[in-house]
């Protein structure tokens, strides 16, 4: 019985082994069906930026294939192989203003598989923005111009700022839709206009957003240190830089700074023992005289960037016994080094002026003229540096007087009779006076509001204008000798005006706003740049004077 069972067991095992061998033989026998030859996907939708996508190519081991692209901007790797493989389809950024298509083809003999690649177009790009200063005299507002690299279908611009706003919907400047213009509700100079731009390309109408900052000035220098402010500014003799006095709550940090007009970067910094109240570049020796309402003043060498002299002011024999102080308030020099030093008494309304001679080591002498009668209020040097003119205190625009080395006794120019007018705004307190760079002329502006050009020799006047003049600073245009062009920055109502005083009319007008405090400290014209430079308590701005003149009536 045992033998029989053993025989059956062996027989069963042989039958099972025989069955498995036949199954494996059938399983690994090459298929008689067509070769496997397919892709995981046959189309790709790509964005405009450069990128890639992986897909899988299925094929039998016996298949040898090649892969090619129909366009230079589209590549496939590997480019050939045997059997299945992972393929990398890569594309470059689309620089065109239209969608583009290409294909990747996998070939085996007469058989081909195709991958269709469609790449979207690059959206319209904002190429540039430009501030356009309108002419308020002609009813034009400031605006911002946008330039795109391809046509737009729509443009929307808005701002949440409280200082300015969008006046109306944007408008095309050209037929193609490349240039657009956005008027502003409030025309302003000397600030960055922050805007949000939303635009759609004319081809795909996909919206894109971008924030932009548009400066309504050419250059700026802004105080960045906390608790600092500008007290005064003057140009260097070569007009390539400017000097500013910077005060600080910390009296140890008071300084005098030179700033380049090329890049508005600080060049030199000089620590000052007092707060700067007035600066004067001496044309005779090239030194900078720094007043600070102290009983002495400092002389700074601009080349060295350091104080080279402190000049003490001796007590005055005319001083009030209770108010003996005499502090340096202002100084002016002619080309030969002769100067006038104006003094004040901080404890009273007393004032005095003396002579100072840079040709004699800045020797200070008494004028020996009754300064109570000849009350010099502010000092001005004429066009050729031959005379020092002074307005009289109080600032009623009545006489002017001048002195120089040859005529130390004040010579009066009695301008009062001719300046009278039946216009209620004519006359009043002197706001600013600037001398012409071409002749013995002076532009004067008084409050409450009148402007004229005074020709000193022979005595004559332009037509009186009735513009707001309170808190004004002015500058004469050096580049238009045939016309009396004068700029006026009025802090009271935020106006910047350009006058052609030869005809007694306004050429250009807009509003200006500067960071923080709006009060203009100084105003100068830059001939080489054809620009206007304005300082206030928080910074210094360079504005485009050429654009203002281009908008004349």
Buried (B, 14 or more C-beta within 10 A) or exposed (E): EEEEEEEEEEEEEEEEEEEEEEEEEEEEEEEEEEEEBEBEEEEBEBEBEEBEBEBEBBBBEEBEBEBBBEBEBBBBBEEEBEBBBEBEBBBBEBEBBEBBEBBBBBBBEEEEBEBBBEBBBBBBEBEEBEBBBBBBBEEBBBBBBBBBBBBBBBBBBEBEEEEBEBBEEBEBBEEEBBBBBBBBEBBBBBBBBBBEBEBBBBBBEEEEEEEBEBBBBBBBBEBEEEEBBBBBBBBBEEBEBBBBBBBBEEEEBBBBBBBBBEEBEEBBEBEBBBBBBBBBBBBBBEBBBBBBBBBBBBBBBBEEBEBEBEBEBEEBEEBEEEEEBBBBBBBBBBEBBBBBBBBBBEEEEBBBBBBBBBEEEBEBEBBEBEBEEBBBBBBBBBBEBBBBBBBBBEBBBBBBBBBBBEEBEBEEBEBEEEBEBEEEBBBBEBBBBBBBBBBBBBBBBBBBBBBBBBBBEEEEBBEBBBBBBBBBBBBBBBBBEEBBBBBBBBBBEBBBBBBBBBEBEBBBBBBBBBBEBBBBBBBBBBEEBBBBBBBBBBBBBBBBBEBBBEBBE
